[in-house]
Each structure stands twice: as structure tokens, then as C-alpha cells.
Amino acid sequence: MDYLCGNFQPKTSMQRLLYSLLLSVLIIPGLCLLTGSSTGEPAVTSTQPENPAPTTAYEQLYDTLQLDSLVSREAFRQAVEGFYKIESRKRDVLTLIDFSKPSTEKRLFVIDMQKRKLLFSSVVSHGKNSGENYATSFSNENGSHKSSLGFYLTGNTYQGRNGYSLILDGLEKGINDRARERAIVMHGAAYSNPSVIRSCGRLGRSFGCPAVPQALSRPIIDAIKGGSVIYIYAPKPEYLVRSTILSPEPHA
């Protein structure tokens, strides 16, 4: 017991040798058990998970509005980024048209950015020369009968041949800045009613205007008129390169 209690004082060389051997047998294995390492190096007993990256403002809003099954996350990110860059807007309302989705699905979303509330979701037509069920080709040219991508500000309303309509001003040079010249406006149309999908397999198409169902045209137009932002999205890398709002590179 003297060996174990530390009361033993070795005197001869043989005793000192035996004492050292005893210590190595009893103590060093115990240290290994405590450290988990036979080399004497400290062992990692547990690892704490890294803190997740902070959720961005657009992600929080995306989750709050429960848009996961409705709209492309990337489309929403671009729309929100551009919305906050457009200082000339007069209303905190954002309309996103997601042309990565087919015309048979709801792809127009009106969001109250201040109240963090989804006001409308609807089908919407694209230009007849932009594609059939999907809009895949876009133009800023007169007579193209194609939709134009990018950011717009809504203007005044008027009564035209398509009924109650909303003027749109394209904000991006070379992409959609001929919207007024091309008479690209938001309006209601019979060919944009959901019933057309059942008979034709897709929504009807316009001459480039974002046409909406007749029953929703006035409520949607009244909700977004007078200086709110519209963003028309499609997964087109060439748009991002040319965009004067989203591109990080300065444009001449």
C-alpha cells in the first residue's frame, strides 16, 4: 500500500527502478483513459456545430411569406435586391413575375414589403413570340411581340382597348426601356383567364404585355399603380451581365 499511497521512499537503485516501473504501469494508462490518446496529446472529446450563416433579409421574408413552393428563391432574391436599389420607387409594393414557371401555373406575385404580406398570386401571360407554355426568348424591340425582362416602375392607369390598364416604365437601358414606345402595359384579357388553360393546355399570349385574368386586373392594378416596382425574371445569365440594376459591374 505504501507504493500506492506515495509514502514509499525508494533508497536503492533497484528500489528506484521498481518504483518507476510501477508508476508507469499504474498512472500512465490512467492518463491515457482521461485524454483518449496513447501519445499523451489532448484528445477532442466533443465538437460543437458551427454556427449557421446568418439568415439574410430576403430569406427571412421568403420564409415569412411561405413562398418555397410558389416562386424561385433566386428570382425572389434578385427582385428584393433590385427593389431596395430603386430609390425612385414611390410605394413599398413589389410585383415579381417569375418566367421560370410555365403559364399554366401562378407566376405573378404582388407583395406588400412594408407589411410583409402576399397580396396577390396569379397566372400571367407572356408575349406570343417569347415561347409557348414557357417564356424563353425576350426582346426590347418594337414589333417583336416578346416580353422584356428586368425592372419597371408602374405609372398611371388609363382606359384603353384592353380596358383598365397600367402604364409601365422600363428602367434598364437596352433591356426594357422601350416599354412605353412598345405600349407594354398591364391589362386584363380573356386569353389570360385560367379557363383557357383547360381548353388549350396553356395560357393565351399577348404582344408582350403582362396580361392578367380579367377578374383580377383591376384589383391588381390598383394595388401596384403609382410608382411601385415590377421585376420580370427568367433564368438568363446574359440579363444579369447587362442589367444596370443587378450587375456589380458599372455600365457606360
HELIX and SHEET records of a PDB file:
HELIX    1   1 ASP A    2  CYS A    5  1                                   4    
HELIX    2   2 SER A   13  THR A   35  1                                  23    
HELIX    3   3 ALA A   57  THR A   64  1                                   8    
HELIX    4   4 ARG A   73  LYS A   85  1                                  13    
HELIX    5   5 ALA A  190  SER A  192  5                                   3    
HELIX    6   6 SER A  195  CYS A  200  1                                   6    
HELIX    7   7 GLN A  214  ILE A  224  1                                  11    
HELIX    8   8 PRO A  237  ARG A  242  1                                   6    
SHEET    1   A 8 LYS A 117  SER A 122  0                                        
SHEET    2   A 8 LEU A 108  ASP A 112 -1                                        
SHEET    3   A 8 VAL A  93  ASP A  98 -1                                        
SHEET    4   A 8 VAL A 229  TYR A 233  1                                        
SHEET    5   A 8 GLY A 150  GLY A 160 -1                                        
SHEET    6   A 8 GLY A 163  GLY A 170 -1                                        
SHEET    7   A 8 VAL A 185  ALA A 189 -1                                        
SHEET    8   A 8 ALA A 211  PRO A 213  1                                        
END                                                                             
